[in-house]
């Protein structure tokens, strides 16, 4: 089920009404959320539910078993079972055919002709998200950071919570399980702000992302037909497409969760206002970046040790982040490029200069050159993310280097350009807040004007073809 569909417009109010009619019965609320999550997820293909159920039950019982034993060896064995189960399932569905084809091509290069073994299975929606979420739970139980949850309805509601089930944020059990374990009461202020955040998310998805999509697709599918100016436009518009699509989904997910009394972790913090790549990766897909930091980077040694070890750890994280996105060498190249952009900051010791809580946490106008340079770097890397192959990506970049770079592309849509400008101005003014429509401090007339303007933009400029979200494929 898609957020931007008529079905969801009926589904959400029905679940909302039923949920709050049960506000004195915590277990009934959780059971309702489980049912809603399974309906929401199974709307694509009911067979996906079997995989979701298997993942959930495996990790639930593994964690219980770890909680009952004091044997270090048995705990390691159980943790290994969870790792093999989760990563094995993810690898089978997401990477098996890719590696089978790569092996076949490698053998063919040495005159060994074999028929590739292909599963040809449909990739379950959001499998990387809920797999990592479930895996983080068993890792935290294994490390003794949290106790295993005994109420299966609480755990199943945590795994199958429909607002963030398909594209995150990748939640931590320590953050979400307590919220499913305690009574929830309707909070009008929280719900109202959730609706505002959802409205802003729909603007980013339907107006920005879906407005950019046909132009970007036309340019990337036939780059040889276009001049350098149009190729540059395609790269820049893809940067806004993927941001509007993914952060738009996240805004809708966070806002929707607040309707039900839940607080999901922030996943985007205005990443295109970053002044270097290190800051960008603290602001983009925060739940994934922090997952790799906590469960891979720190166990590898983190920033401790020699510079060579630091470089090794950073590059491993960036390559894994690229590979997490999909079975294509382009994603690894994208991760490698971002890692190379990051290394100078690491080697100079300035990679945490603009971390959260520092005096330079938020950008100002004097940072505009650094912001534009960082955006240019990320846009270059996005070309590899969007291209079908590494060769296509290099060909695209070569085309951008032609003399026609400084022309005016005919594909430029002035309405879309105005919408992107409105997005940038709004988020710049709101950069110290959590979302673009967090305007409760404004006078009533100003708030209503802002809501009306965004709604009208969605109505007149939005694209309502039920386009799926880009990150559903991951």
ZATOR-945819 format. One line per field, with one value per residue (C-alpha): residue in three letters; x, y, z; residue number from 0. Coordinates in steps of 0.02 Angstrom, whole numbers, plus 50000, padded with zeros to 5 digits. Each point is the difference from the previous one (the first is absolute). Example, Ala and Ser with C-alpha at 12.3 -4.5 7.8 and 13.67 -1.06 7.14 Angstrom:
# residues 2
code	[ALA:SER]
east	[50615:50069]
north	[49775:50172]
up	[50390:49967]
pos	[0:1]
This chain:
# residues 474
code	[UNK:UNK:UNK:UNK:UNK:UNK:UNK:UNK:UNK:UNK:UNK:UNK:UNK:UNK:UNK:UNK:UNK:UNK:UNK:UNK:UNK:UNK:UNK:UNK:UNK:UNK:UNK:UNK:UNK:UNK:UNK:UNK:UNK:UNK:UNK:UNK:UNK:UNK:UNK:UNK:UNK:UNK:UNK:UNK:UNK:UNK:UNK:UNK:UNK:UNK:UNK:UNK:UNK:UNK:UNK:UNK:UNK:UNK:UNK:UNK:UNK:UNK:UNK:UNK:UNK:UNK:UNK:UNK:UNK:UNK:UNK:UNK:UNK:UNK:UNK:UNK:UNK:UNK:UNK:UNK:UNK:UNK:UNK:UNK:UNK:UNK:UNK:UNK:UNK:UNK:UNK:UNK:UNK:UNK:UNK:UNK:UNK:UNK:UNK:UNK:UNK:UNK:UNK:UNK:UNK:UNK:UNK:UNK:UNK:UNK:UNK:UNK:UNK:UNK:UNK:UNK:UNK:UNK:UNK:UNK:UNK:UNK:UNK:UNK:UNK:UNK:UNK:UNK:UNK:UNK:UNK:UNK:UNK:UNK:UNK:UNK:UNK:UNK:UNK:UNK:UNK:UNK:UNK:UNK:UNK:UNK:UNK:UNK:UNK:UNK:UNK:UNK:UNK:UNK:UNK:UNK:UNK:UNK:UNK:UNK:UNK:UNK:UNK:UNK:UNK:UNK:UNK:UNK:UNK:UNK:UNK:UNK:UNK:UNK:UNK:UNK:UNK:UNK:UNK:UNK:UNK:UNK:UNK:UNK:UNK:UNK:UNK:UNK:UNK:UNK:UNK:UNK:UNK:UNK:UNK:UNK:UNK:UNK:UNK:UNK:UNK:UNK:UNK:UNK:UNK:UNK:UNK:UNK:UNK:UNK:UNK:UNK:UNK:UNK:UNK:UNK:UNK:UNK:UNK:UNK:UNK:UNK:UNK:UNK:UNK:UNK:UNK:UNK:UNK:UNK:UNK:UNK:UNK:UNK:UNK:UNK:UNK:UNK:UNK:UNK:UNK:UNK:UNK:UNK:UNK:UNK:UNK:UNK:UNK:UNK:UNK:UNK:UNK:UNK:UNK:UNK:UNK:UNK:UNK:UNK:UNK:UNK:UNK:UNK:UNK:UNK:UNK:UNK:UNK:UNK:UNK:UNK:UNK:UNK:UNK:UNK:UNK:UNK:UNK:UNK:UNK:UNK:UNK:UNK:UNK:UNK:UNK:UNK:UNK:UNK:UNK:UNK:UNK:UNK:UNK:UNK:UNK:UNK:UNK:UNK:UNK:UNK:UNK:UNK:UNK:UNK:UNK:UNK:UNK:UNK:UNK:UNK:UNK:UNK:UNK:UNK:UNK:UNK:UNK:UNK:UNK:UNK:UNK:UNK:UNK:UNK:UNK:UNK:UNK:UNK:UNK:UNK:UNK:UNK:UNK:UNK:UNK:UNK:UNK:UNK:UNK:UNK:UNK:UNK:UNK:UNK:UNK:UNK:UNK:UNK:UNK:UNK:UNK:UNK:UNK:UNK:UNK:UNK:UNK:UNK:UNK:UNK:UNK:UNK:UNK:UNK:UNK:UNK:UNK:UNK:UNK:UNK:UNK:UNK:UNK:UNK:UNK:UNK:UNK:UNK:UNK:UNK:UNK:UNK:UNK:UNK:UNK:UNK:UNK:UNK:UNK:UNK:UNK:UNK:UNK:UNK:UNK:UNK:UNK:UNK:UNK:UNK:UNK:UNK:UNK:UNK:UNK:UNK:UNK:UNK:UNK:UNK:UNK:UNK:UNK:UNK:UNK:UNK:UNK:UNK:UNK:UNK:UNK:UNK:UNK:UNK:UNK:UNK:UNK:UNK:UNK:UNK:UNK:UNK:UNK:UNK:UNK:UNK:UNK:UNK:UNK:UNK:UNK:UNK:UNK:UNK:UNK:UNK:UNK:UNK:UNK:UNK:UNK:UNK:UNK:UNK:UNK:UNK:UNK:UNK:UNK:UNK:UNK:UNK:UNK:UNK:UNK:UNK:UNK:UNK:UNK:UNK:UNK:UNK]
east	[50000:50067:49986:49954:49852:49812:50004:50111:49886:49862:50112:50078:49840:49924:50152:50014:49818:50008:50166:49946:49834:50110:50103:49967:50062:50185:50005:49851:50084:50159:49902:49910:50167:50065:49845:50015:50185:49966:49859:50107:50150:49901:49910:50145:50011:49933:50149:50112:49911:50074:50175:49958:49921:50147:50126:49899:49971:50180:50072:49866:50041:50189:49998:49896:50122:50147:49912:49978:50180:50159:50112:50109:50020:49814:49969:50128:49919:49828:50069:50077:49832:49919:50139:49991:49811:49985:50149:49974:49821:50050:50143:49894:49862:50106:50171:49992:49956:50127:50146:49941:50005:50169:50073:49930:50078:50167:50002:49953:50150:50113:49900:49896:49820:49872:49817:49970:49897:49869:49861:49901:49905:49916:50095:49888:49961:50109:50089:50163:49910:49906:50143:50122:49872:49972:50187:50039:49881:50088:50171:49947:49931:50161:50104:49891:49942:49816:49901:49905:49817:49882:49836:49996:49868:50119:50141:49892:49929:50177:50054:49840:49958:49930:50056:50185:49990:50046:50132:50048:50063:50091:49948:50090:49913:50062:49905:49840:49963:49965:49875:49906:50007:49917:49825:49976:49880:49943:50093:49918:50157:50106:49872:49982:50187:50000:49871:50107:50153:49900:49941:50180:50050:49864:50061:50177:49941:49862:50063:50190:50045:49862:50022:50184:49975:49944:50134:50137:49944:49998:50175:50082:49921:50073:50148:50077:49853:50032:50127:50104:49878:49857:50108:50045:49816:49963:50132:49940:49817:50040:50081:49836:49895:50082:49998:49817:49953:50092:49987:49820:49964:50086:49899:49839:50058:50050:49841:49892:50085:49962:49815:50012:50104:50172:50162:50111:50182:50044:50069:50039:50065:50007:50150:50019:50049:50153:50170:50103:49972:50018:49858:49897:50011:49945:49847:49954:49916:50051:49927:50106:50159:49982:49960:50163:50091:49936:50000:50147:50113:50019:50030:50134:50089:49916:50113:50123:50170:50113:49947:50008:49875:49886:50007:49964:49850:49926:50017:49920:49851:49978:50017:49875:49881:50011:49977:49851:49908:50001:50082:50091:50180:49934:49948:50172:50077:49883:50055:50183:49986:49919:50135:50136:49915:49998:50183:50081:49888:50046:50186:49994:49896:49859:49866:49906:50022:49815:49923:49836:50018:50150:50001:49998:49856:49893:50058:49989:50008:50188:50010:49919:50161:50033:49817:50006:50164:49932:49840:50106:50097:49843:49918:50151:49988:49811:50038:50075:49852:49876:50095:49969:50185:50168:50036:49837:50046:50170:49920:49875:50138:50099:49846:49986:50177:49954:49999:49811:50004:49955:49847:49819:49916:49830:49941:49998:49824:49976:49863:50112:50144:49886:49947:50182:50040:49853:50064:50174:49941:49877:50123:50137:49886:49951:50174:50002:49833:49951:49898:49946:49827:50047:49919:49895:50086:49935:49837:49845:49980:50180:49981:49839:50080:50148:49887:49891:50149:50074:49832:49968:50175:49965:49830:50056:50182:49998:50013:49873:50051:50027:50188:50091:50134:50177:50061:49868:50120:50129]
north	[50000:50171:50157:50096:49891:50008:49835:50075:50152:49879:49883:50131:50080:49828:49939:50165:49996:49817:50024:50145:49915:49872:50125:49912:49832:49999:49821:50028:50154:49903:49857:50127:50075:49827:49966:50169:49970:49832:50070:50148:49890:49858:50120:49978:49811:49893:49882:50138:49976:49826:50073:50141:49876:49880:50139:50065:49832:49943:50153:50000:49822:50020:50151:49906:49855:50119:50075:49829:49939:50053:49899:50115:49866:49971:50187:50013:49853:50082:50166:49910:49922:50171:50069:49854:50005:50186:50029:49834:50045:50174:49934:49867:50117:50152:49939:49818:50032:50142:49893:49853:50108:50075:49826:49941:50148:49973:49817:50049:50116:49846:49898:49906:50009:49961:50037:50122:49938:50135:50002:50132:50047:50167:50107:50023:50182:50080:49838:50091:50115:49875:49875:50127:50054:49821:49963:50152:49930:49833:50084:50116:49852:49905:50147:50016:50174:49954:49855:49888:50047:49863:50068:49940:50129:50139:49928:49965:50176:50068:49904:50025:50181:50056:50184:49952:49819:50021:50138:50040:50082:49844:50009:49935:49886:50104:50149:49918:49850:50110:50098:49841:49940:50148:50074:50136:50145:50109:50166:50129:50108:49849:49940:50174:50016:49826:50056:50151:49890:49881:50147:50057:49823:49987:50165:49934:49835:50052:50171:49988:49816:49951:50164:49965:49817:50009:50127:49901:49836:50075:50071:49849:49875:50087:50107:50000:50098:50148:50138:50032:50129:49874:49864:50119:50037:49814:49972:50147:49951:49821:50069:50087:49852:49876:50125:50046:49817:49926:50145:50023:49819:50027:50156:49905:49853:50107:50103:49845:49919:50156:49977:49838:50072:49940:50093:49933:50051:50141:49938:50162:50166:50112:49908:50118:50139:49900:50083:49842:49816:49950:50116:49937:49822:50056:50078:49875:49834:50020:49835:49900:50100:49980:49814:49970:50109:49905:49822:50000:50153:50000:49810:50019:50124:50160:50150:49917:49941:50055:50106:49849:49908:50151:50009:49814:50012:50151:49922:49838:50098:50098:49845:49906:50147:49997:49812:50009:50101:49867:49866:50107:50059:50177:50001:49943:50136:50127:49944:50002:50178:50063:49913:50084:50169:49963:49949:50175:50055:49844:50020:50184:49959:50117:49870:50039:50187:50030:49861:50020:50107:50099:50187:49972:49876:50111:50083:50186:50100:50020:49811:50007:49962:49845:49947:50016:49904:49859:49994:49989:49853:49907:50034:49927:49844:49988:49975:49830:49960:50036:49927:49821:49959:50077:50023:50096:50110:50045:50030:50116:50098:50013:50072:50130:50059:50062:50183:50008:49991:50183:50001:50007:49828:49998:49864:50122:50017:50173:49936:49861:50123:50112:49852:49952:50181:50001:49838:50071:50166:49917:49871:50131:50105:49843:49923:50007:49908:49822:50028:50134:50029:50005:50171:49989:50157:50107:50099:49904:50095:49961:49816:49985:50091:49879:49847:50067:50040:49826:49917:50101:49960:49814:50015:50098:49944:49827:49842:49869:49847:49896:49999:49887:50068:49975:49919:49863:49906:49993]
up	[50000:49953:50106:49841:49954:50020:50094:50135:50011:50054:50100:50114:50069:50032:50096:50092:50057:50053:50089:50111:50039:50090:50098:50165:49936:49958:49939:49885:49928:49964:49920:49892:49946:49957:49895:49916:49965:49920:49893:49949:49955:49924:49883:49877:50011:50142:49981:50069:50166:50020:49993:50120:50121:49989:50034:50147:50084:49977:50085:50136:50053:49977:50117:50128:49995:50024:50150:50081:49986:50088:49885:49895:49867:49985:49988:49859:49912:50014:49939:49853:49962:49994:49889:49880:49996:49970:49887:49911:49958:49945:49896:49916:49945:49962:49942:49944:49818:49989:50059:49896:49842:50048:50027:49834:49909:50088:49947:49823:49993:50019:49873:50128:49941:50136:50018:50143:50145:50026:50130:49907:50158:50029:50126:50153:50032:50134:50046:50041:50122:50107:49993:50072:50129:50059:49998:50108:50131:50016:50000:50142:50099:49970:50060:50156:49956:50007:50073:49881:49985:50058:49935:49819:49954:50051:49895:49848:50007:50006:49845:49899:50045:49833:49991:49992:49944:49817:49998:50178:50100:50061:50182:50154:50121:50147:49929:49937:50112:50154:49896:49954:50182:50085:49987:49870:50010:49857:49995:49888:49986:49953:49872:49925:49976:49925:49871:49957:49976:49890:49894:49976:49955:49868:49925:49987:49924:49880:49945:50013:49978:49879:49907:49973:49958:49815:49957:50088:49921:49826:50020:50082:49880:49847:50058:49827:49932:50114:50020:50155:50067:49996:50078:50141:50023:50009:50134:50105:49983:50051:50158:50040:49942:50117:50144:49972:49981:50149:50123:49943:50046:50167:50039:49962:50106:50149:49989:49984:50150:50104:49962:50098:50142:49943:49979:49860:49984:49883:49834:49907:50066:49845:49923:49851:50119:50052:49988:49975:49964:50182:50047:49853:50065:50173:49920:49863:50041:50180:50057:49878:50031:50188:49978:49909:50126:50151:49933:49879:50016:50190:50011:49866:50112:49945:50003:50118:49943:49858:49852:49887:50111:50002:49810:49988:50117:49911:49828:50060:50064:49839:49891:50108:49992:49811:49992:50119:49868:49867:49896:49874:49986:49983:50182:50055:49891:50081:50173:49949:49931:50159:50102:49897:50026:50188:50018:49993:50145:50098:49971:50050:50154:49949:49964:50163:49993:49964:50102:50091:50155:49939:49974:49812:49997:49887:49840:49964:49838:50015:49978:49828:49902:50107:49983:49810:49990:50108:49896:49842:50073:50052:49832:49910:50109:49968:49815:50043:50113:49859:49852:49942:49993:50045:49815:49980:50148:49927:49831:50082:50087:49838:49917:50138:49962:49825:49951:50004:50190:50020:49888:50056:49987:49916:50121:50145:50072:50079:50117:50062:50019:50104:50109:50032:50043:50122:50077:50025:50071:50119:50064:50017:50110:50097:50011:50191:50007:49959:49843:49878:50074:50183:50013:50159:50068:49856:50010:49948:49836:49951:50041:49900:49854:50002:50006:49860:49890:50020:49972:49841:49937:50024:49917:49847:49979:50077:49896:50052:49901:50159:49968:50120:50115:49938:50161:49994:49886:50139]
pos	[0:1:2:3:4:5:6:7:8:9:10:11:12:13:14:15:16:17:18:19:20:21:22:23:24:25:26:27:28:29:30:31:32:33:34:35:36:37:38:39:40:41:42:43:44:45:46:47:48:49:50:51:52:53:54:55:56:57:58:59:60:61:62:63:64:65:66:67:68:69:70:71:72:73:74:75:76:77:78:79:80:81:82:83:84:85:86:87:88:89:90:91:92:93:94:95:96:97:98:99:100:101:102:103:104:105:106:107:108:109:110:111:112:113:114:115:116:117:118:119:120:121:122:123:124:125:126:127:128:129:130:131:132:133:134:135:136:137:138:139:140:141:142:143:144:145:146:147:148:149:150:151:152:153:154:155:156:157:158:159:160:161:162:163:164:165:166:167:168:169:170:171:172:173:174:175:176:177:178:179:180:181:182:183:184:185:186:187:188:189:190:191:192:193:194:195:196:197:198:199:200:201:202:203:204:205:206:207:208:209:210:211:212:213:214:215:216:217:218:219:220:221:222:223:224:225:226:227:228:229:230:231:232:233:234:235:236:237:238:239:240:241:242:243:244:245:246:247:248:249:250:251:252:253:254:255:256:257:258:259:260:261:262:263:264:265:266:267:268:269:270:271:272:273:274:275:276:277:278:279:280:281:282:283:284:285:286:287:288:289:290:291:292:293:294:295:296:297:298:299:300:301:302:303:304:305:306:307:308:309:310:311:312:313:314:315:316:317:318:319:320:321:322:323:324:325:326:327:328:329:330:331:332:333:334:335:336:337:338:339:340:341:342:343:344:345:346:347:348:349:350:351:352:353:354:355:356:357:358:359:360:361:362:363:364:365:366:367:368:369:370:371:372:373:374:375:376:377:378:379:380:381:382:383:384:385:386:387:388:389:390:391:392:393:394:395:396:397:398:399:400:401:402:403:404:405:406:407:408:409:410:411:412:413:414:415:416:417:418:419:420:421:422:423:424:425:426:427:428:429:430:431:432:433:434:435:436:437:438:439:440:441:442:443:444:445:446:447:448:449:450:451:452:453:454:455:456:457:458:459:460:461:462:463:464:465:466:467:468:469:470:471:472:473]
